[in-house]
Amino acid sequence: MKKITLPLTDDVIKDLHAGDSVLISGSVLTGRDAAHKRLYELIEKGEPLPVDINGEVIYYVGPAPAKPGHAVGPAGPTSSYRMDKYTPALLDRGLKGMIGKGARNQDVVESMIKNGAVYFAAIGGAAALISKSITKSEVLAYEDLGTEAIHRFYIKDFPAIVVIDSQGKTVLKK
């Protein structure tokens, strides 16, 4: 089990290999379909983004409301393929990692190789367990989207697996 601290550096990314189990600490952005669509539209128009994604990791999640004493409610990963259309543009803007579940398309994999990025999988069905790794949450953009707004999560020992590394190697069947 590798322990990594965000933000990811190029050296850390190069040392992560498909199949590695990791515990991630630091902070991540969150976002799902609607937020990604808005970011993509801004990129297409040549307009600035409401958050700086350079060097960041995005967790594909729409957390449930928090119970008293908790940073968030259950926060399991969303199926990543839903963001595939938007991901290469974000990787070109400096995004270094993504956390979700499931396979990615070839355009995303090629963009990951080109940009030196990594894709982690969180464990689907373990939303309550995962939420225990999230120590703080704050809304950064698109508050009107509710739980699908872009948040910054502060995480400690967030469990994940490297599914696709920066060389394009994967643990998924092709």
Backbone bond lengths (Angstrom), bond angles and torsions (degrees), N, CA, C in turn:
res aa  C-N    CA-C-N  psi(-1)  N-CA   C-N-CA  omega(-1)  CA-C   N-CA-C  phi
1 M - - - 1.458 - - 1.529 108.09 -
2 K 1.332 115.41 122.94 1.462 120.16 177.90 1.522 109.47 -95.81
3 K 1.311 115.64 137.29 1.466 120.59 173.17 1.520 107.06 -100.65
4 I 1.328 116.24 126.90 1.455 119.55 178.26 1.525 109.42 -126.78
5 T 1.307 114.53 148.00 1.451 121.28 179.11 1.515 108.87 -117.37
6 L 1.310 115.51 131.71 1.458 121.83 178.47 1.521 109.74 -85.00
7 P 1.324 119.54 152.54 1.463 125.74 6.12 1.524 111.80 -74.53
8 L 1.335 114.58 154.96 1.460 121.07 178.98 1.523 110.22 -73.73
9 T 1.309 115.91 136.13 1.461 120.48 172.45 1.525 107.96 -100.59
10 D 1.314 116.55 162.39 1.463 120.12 178.11 1.522 110.83 -59.43
11 D 1.344 117.91 -37.04 1.468 120.49 179.67 1.524 111.32 -65.06
12 V 1.337 117.45 -41.83 1.469 120.39 178.43 1.522 109.66 -64.69
13 I 1.325 116.89 -44.37 1.466 120.71 -179.84 1.523 110.73 -58.96
14 K 1.332 117.36 -43.57 1.470 120.82 -179.85 1.525 112.14 -64.82
15 D 1.346 116.70 -25.06 1.462 121.57 -178.52 1.535 112.55 -88.79
16 L 1.323 117.24 -2.60 1.464 121.02 178.38 1.525 108.79 -95.27
17 H 1.324 115.51 131.47 1.459 120.83 -176.46 1.523 110.58 -125.37
18 A 1.317 115.90 146.05 1.462 121.22 178.41 1.521 109.58 -49.43
19 G 1.323 115.31 128.46 1.461 121.72 -179.02 1.514 114.30 100.30
20 D 1.343 117.95 -14.37 1.467 120.33 178.51 1.529 110.60 -64.90
21 S 1.312 116.56 134.15 1.464 121.91 170.06 1.517 107.32 -89.58
22 V 1.334 116.08 135.05 1.462 120.41 -176.88 1.516 111.14 -133.54
23 L 1.322 114.54 155.74 1.456 123.34 168.32 1.522 105.51 -118.71
24 I 1.318 116.40 118.29 1.455 121.81 -172.89 1.526 109.95 -103.97
25 S 1.331 115.92 132.85 1.466 121.60 175.17 1.521 108.56 -128.33
26 G 1.321 116.01 151.85 1.456 121.32 -179.24 1.513 109.17 129.95
27 S 1.335 116.95 -139.94 1.467 119.24 177.38 1.515 110.23 -134.10
28 V 1.330 114.59 146.39 1.456 122.88 178.27 1.520 109.09 -129.62
29 L 1.328 115.04 155.71 1.451 120.58 169.83 1.519 107.29 -88.21
30 T 1.319 117.33 158.19 1.454 121.08 172.70 1.514 108.89 -120.49
31 G 1.306 115.90 155.58 1.449 120.18 176.11 1.508 110.53 179.90
32 R 1.315 113.96 146.94 1.466 120.59 175.74 1.515 109.45 -126.22
33 D 1.304 116.60 -160.75 1.458 123.88 -172.59 1.531 113.87 -49.52
34 A 1.310 117.29 -56.18 1.467 120.78 -173.70 1.524 111.63 -62.97
35 A 1.317 117.40 -42.47 1.470 120.80 179.01 1.525 110.36 -66.69
36 H 1.323 117.32 -41.58 1.462 120.55 178.60 1.529 111.13 -62.58
37 K 1.323 116.56 -40.41 1.466 120.37 178.92 1.531 109.88 -60.89
38 R 1.316 117.27 -43.49 1.466 120.74 179.39 1.530 111.42 -64.96
39 L 1.315 116.84 -43.62 1.463 119.59 178.01 1.525 110.61 -61.02
40 Y 1.316 116.42 -44.97 1.466 121.94 -179.52 1.531 110.95 -60.91
41 E 1.319 116.30 -43.05 1.469 119.76 179.34 1.529 111.18 -62.42
42 L 1.327 117.36 -38.17 1.466 120.35 176.74 1.524 111.01 -64.65
43 I 1.325 116.70 -42.70 1.472 121.15 178.11 1.524 109.40 -60.76
44 E 1.336 116.78 -45.29 1.461 121.33 -179.38 1.532 111.67 -60.22
45 K 1.333 116.64 -33.95 1.472 121.80 -179.99 1.525 112.54 -85.36
46 G 1.352 116.10 -6.12 1.457 120.01 -177.99 1.523 113.05 74.24
47 E 1.316 116.40 22.41 1.467 121.61 -178.97 1.527 110.47 -96.15
48 P 1.334 117.98 157.08 1.465 120.60 179.32 1.531 111.81 -69.27
49 L 1.311 114.73 150.58 1.464 120.74 177.29 1.530 109.53 -84.50
50 P 1.335 117.88 153.30 1.464 120.19 179.72 1.532 113.28 -74.26
51 V 1.330 116.95 -12.46 1.467 122.98 176.10 1.522 108.30 -136.11
52 D 1.311 116.44 147.62 1.462 121.09 176.93 1.523 107.90 -84.54
53 I 1.325 117.02 115.02 1.468 120.04 -178.08 1.525 112.60 -94.64
54 N 1.320 117.34 -3.52 1.457 120.59 -178.97 1.531 110.56 -60.17
55 G 1.326 116.55 121.41 1.453 122.10 178.61 1.522 114.39 80.69
56 E 1.321 117.82 4.21 1.463 121.72 -174.81 1.525 113.09 -91.89
57 V 1.325 114.57 165.39 1.461 124.57 170.03 1.523 106.04 -116.86
58 I 1.336 116.96 135.02 1.466 121.72 176.46 1.519 108.87 -109.51
59 Y 1.344 114.83 129.92 1.459 121.99 174.32 1.522 107.04 -99.83
60 Y 1.328 116.30 121.69 1.456 121.93 179.35 1.524 108.65 -79.49
61 V 1.323 116.13 96.81 1.462 121.08 -174.16 1.524 109.70 -154.52
62 G 1.301 115.40 148.86 1.459 123.46 169.09 1.511 105.64 -127.88
63 P 1.321 117.68 87.77 1.466 120.64 -171.95 1.525 112.83 -64.78
64 A 1.316 114.87 148.99 1.464 120.28 173.23 1.533 108.08 -72.29
65 P 1.317 117.07 158.29 1.466 119.58 178.69 1.533 111.54 -56.62
66 A 1.319 114.46 146.59 1.469 120.77 -178.11 1.521 111.13 -75.84
67 K 1.310 115.36 144.06 1.460 121.46 170.79 1.518 106.88 -87.89
68 P 1.316 118.04 158.37 1.474 119.86 179.64 1.532 111.72 -52.04
69 G 1.334 115.69 132.52 1.455 121.15 178.27 1.520 114.24 88.02
70 H 1.320 117.56 1.35 1.466 121.79 -179.66 1.517 110.08 -121.37
71 A 1.330 116.69 148.67 1.469 121.49 179.16 1.529 111.41 -70.69
72 V 1.326 116.78 -38.14 1.466 123.59 179.24 1.519 108.91 -147.88
73 G 1.313 114.83 167.43 1.457 119.93 171.07 1.520 108.83 -85.31
74 P 1.325 117.13 -166.38 1.457 119.31 177.26 1.529 110.56 -49.59
75 A 1.345 116.24 136.16 1.462 121.47 -171.25 1.522 111.09 -139.70
76 G 1.330 115.29 66.72 1.457 120.32 179.75 1.520 111.91 -83.63
77 P 1.323 117.06 159.62 1.466 122.08 -176.30 1.528 112.67 -71.61
78 T 1.324 114.34 148.53 1.465 123.01 174.18 1.527 108.54 -93.27
79 S 1.318 116.74 152.54 1.468 121.49 176.04 1.525 110.08 -60.53
80 S 1.310 116.42 119.96 1.459 123.12 -171.24 1.510 114.56 -68.41
81 Y 1.332 117.99 -28.76 1.462 119.98 -176.69 1.529 111.49 -56.85
82 R 1.324 116.53 -24.11 1.465 120.31 -179.04 1.529 112.12 -66.33
83 M 1.327 117.77 -18.45 1.460 122.17 178.98 1.528 112.61 -102.67
84 D 1.341 117.73 -1.12 1.468 121.03 -173.83 1.527 113.57 -56.82
85 K 1.311 118.40 -38.71 1.465 121.61 -178.82 1.530 111.30 -59.54
86 Y 1.324 117.12 -33.79 1.460 122.71 -173.52 1.530 113.58 -95.88
87 T 1.308 117.34 -20.23 1.461 122.02 -169.43 1.528 115.08 -63.41
88 P 1.340 120.89 -46.20 1.466 118.16 -179.60 1.538 113.55 -55.77
89 A 1.316 117.56 -38.88 1.473 120.40 178.88 1.524 111.07 -64.05
90 L 1.335 116.65 -36.57 1.468 120.25 178.55 1.525 111.04 -72.51
91 L 1.324 116.96 -38.59 1.465 120.49 177.01 1.527 109.97 -62.98
92 D 1.320 116.60 -39.52 1.469 120.20 177.24 1.526 111.93 -64.07
93 R 1.326 117.31 -22.67 1.468 122.73 177.72 1.528 112.56 -89.02
94 G 1.332 117.15 3.22 1.461 119.62 174.59 1.507 116.76 109.51
95 L 1.338 118.45 1.31 1.460 120.78 175.59 1.526 108.54 -57.57
96 K 1.342 117.95 133.10 1.470 121.21 -175.79 1.521 114.30 -107.99
97 G 1.331 117.34 -15.59 1.453 118.10 -178.88 1.514 112.34 -162.62
98 M 1.316 114.44 159.21 1.448 122.45 178.56 1.520 108.31 -137.92
99 I 1.326 115.67 146.97 1.463 121.64 175.36 1.522 106.88 -126.35
100 G 1.322 116.98 127.33 1.456 121.21 179.12 1.506 109.73 -164.01
101 K 1.331 115.38 -145.30 1.469 119.67 173.83 1.513 108.29 -147.41
102 G 1.323 114.87 148.28 1.450 121.16 176.42 1.514 113.81 90.97
103 A 1.331 113.83 179.90 1.464 122.43 -174.38 1.530 111.82 -76.60
104 R 1.342 115.07 162.13 1.468 123.70 174.36 1.516 107.91 -119.78
105 N 1.337 116.73 155.03 1.457 118.48 179.99 1.531 110.89 -80.47
106 Q 1.332 115.40 170.47 1.464 120.91 -175.03 1.523 112.04 -63.73
107 D 1.340 118.42 -35.45 1.467 120.71 178.01 1.521 111.11 -60.09
108 V 1.326 116.84 -40.46 1.471 120.72 178.63 1.520 109.79 -65.97
109 V 1.335 117.32 -46.13 1.463 120.81 -178.95 1.532 110.23 -60.23
110 E 1.324 117.52 -45.51 1.468 120.57 179.68 1.532 110.98 -63.04
111 S 1.325 116.94 -38.46 1.468 120.70 178.17 1.527 111.04 -68.46
112 M 1.333 117.23 -34.51 1.463 120.67 176.30 1.523 110.46 -63.33
113 I 1.321 116.52 -43.57 1.469 120.61 178.97 1.527 109.28 -63.29
114 K 1.320 116.85 -48.56 1.472 122.81 -179.39 1.535 111.90 -57.96
115 N 1.333 116.24 -40.28 1.467 121.32 -173.68 1.526 114.74 -100.87
116 G 1.331 117.45 -0.33 1.465 120.21 179.32 1.512 113.07 64.55
117 A 1.344 116.10 56.30 1.460 121.19 -177.84 1.521 110.61 -120.30
118 V 1.327 115.47 170.50 1.461 121.60 -176.71 1.529 109.19 -135.58
119 Y 1.336 115.20 148.85 1.465 121.61 177.95 1.516 108.87 -119.96
120 F 1.332 115.00 123.63 1.461 122.31 178.89 1.518 109.07 -106.56
121 A 1.316 116.29 150.31 1.462 121.00 170.81 1.516 108.40 -110.44
122 A 1.321 114.01 133.43 1.461 120.45 168.98 1.527 105.43 -94.97
123 I 1.296 117.03 164.02 1.453 120.81 -173.85 1.517 110.19 -86.18
124 G 1.341 115.12 114.51 1.455 119.81 176.29 1.522 110.22 -64.22
125 G 1.327 116.75 145.74 1.457 121.21 179.94 1.517 113.57 84.01
126 A 1.327 116.98 0.41 1.469 120.70 -178.91 1.531 110.84 -116.25
127 A 1.331 116.56 34.06 1.463 121.57 -173.66 1.523 113.40 -57.68
128 A 1.318 117.52 -41.48 1.467 120.30 -179.61 1.525 110.91 -67.61
129 L 1.335 116.65 -39.72 1.463 121.16 178.03 1.524 110.62 -65.60
130 I 1.334 116.84 -45.96 1.459 121.01 -179.66 1.523 111.06 -59.80
131 S 1.321 116.96 -40.57 1.465 119.97 -176.70 1.531 111.98 -60.50
132 K 1.323 117.85 -22.93 1.471 120.74 177.70 1.528 111.90 -68.53
133 S 1.350 117.09 -19.11 1.465 121.48 177.90 1.526 112.23 -84.65
134 I 1.325 117.21 -9.41 1.465 122.32 -177.38 1.524 108.28 -96.85
135 T 1.330 115.76 113.61 1.466 119.72 -173.85 1.522 113.83 -95.09
136 K 1.339 116.86 -20.28 1.461 120.36 -178.11 1.520 108.44 -158.99
137 S 1.335 115.96 148.73 1.462 121.20 178.45 1.517 109.43 -140.68
138 E 1.345 115.77 138.01 1.459 119.90 174.56 1.517 108.97 -140.72
139 V 1.331 116.68 142.58 1.460 121.67 178.27 1.523 108.72 -79.64
140 L 1.349 116.09 131.17 1.464 121.60 178.86 1.522 112.84 -106.89
141 A 1.339 117.52 -33.65 1.468 120.49 -176.20 1.522 110.14 -160.15
142 Y 1.321 114.75 157.05 1.459 123.37 175.73 1.523 112.89 58.91
143 E 1.321 115.70 46.59 1.464 121.24 -179.60 1.525 111.72 -55.89
144 D 1.346 116.67 -28.06 1.466 120.61 179.76 1.532 112.61 -62.98
145 L 1.313 117.78 -15.76 1.463 121.20 178.82 1.535 112.75 -83.89
146 G 1.314 117.59 0.46 1.468 120.67 178.56 1.515 111.48 64.80
147 T 1.325 116.45 -128.60 1.469 119.55 -177.49 1.531 111.90 -66.78
148 E 1.343 117.25 -16.19 1.466 120.31 178.56 1.531 112.57 -91.18
149 A 1.330 117.38 5.56 1.465 121.13 174.73 1.526 109.06 -61.79
150 I 1.326 116.29 164.78 1.461 119.58 173.88 1.526 107.61 -81.57
151 H 1.325 114.64 119.43 1.469 122.59 178.18 1.522 109.40 -111.07
152 R 1.300 115.81 164.50 1.454 121.41 163.05 1.522 105.16 -112.04
153 F 1.323 115.48 119.67 1.454 122.29 174.35 1.517 108.27 -99.32
154 Y 1.299 116.14 136.49 1.465 122.22 170.37 1.522 105.32 -100.74
155 I 1.337 115.24 123.78 1.465 120.09 -172.58 1.524 111.52 -123.68
156 K 1.318 114.34 152.05 1.466 120.96 175.99 1.519 107.77 -136.33
157 D 1.335 115.05 122.25 1.467 122.12 178.87 1.533 112.25 52.74
158 F 1.328 115.26 48.34 1.463 122.62 176.35 1.531 107.32 -73.58
159 P 1.345 118.21 119.84 1.468 120.27 -176.35 1.530 112.59 -79.79
160 A 1.325 116.02 131.72 1.467 120.90 178.43 1.525 109.57 -154.69
161 I 1.318 114.42 171.26 1.460 122.51 178.01 1.522 107.75 -127.92
162 V 1.325 117.33 138.06 1.457 120.43 173.92 1.524 106.48 -74.01
163 V 1.330 115.96 114.27 1.462 121.01 -178.20 1.524 110.59 -94.29
164 I 1.338 116.28 -41.86 1.467 121.07 176.08 1.520 106.90 -132.05
165 D 1.333 116.21 123.52 1.464 119.04 -179.17 1.525 110.65 -91.99
166 S 1.316 116.34 178.83 1.464 121.90 -174.64 1.529 113.28 -69.64
167 Q 1.327 116.33 -8.81 1.469 120.68 175.65 1.528 111.42 -96.26
168 G 1.334 116.55 -2.29 1.462 120.93 179.78 1.520 114.33 89.46
169 K 1.322 116.93 2.80 1.465 120.07 177.96 1.525 107.85 -74.39
170 T 1.339 115.85 144.27 1.451 120.60 -175.30 1.531 111.57 -137.20
171 V 1.306 115.53 156.30 1.463 120.52 173.78 1.520 110.52 -95.48
172 L 1.332 116.83 -5.20 1.466 120.58 -179.61 1.521 110.65 -82.89
173 K 1.322 116.99 147.93 1.460 121.11 176.80 1.517 108.23 -72.45
174 K 1.323 114.37 143.31 1.478 119.31 178.89 1.493 110.73 -103.72
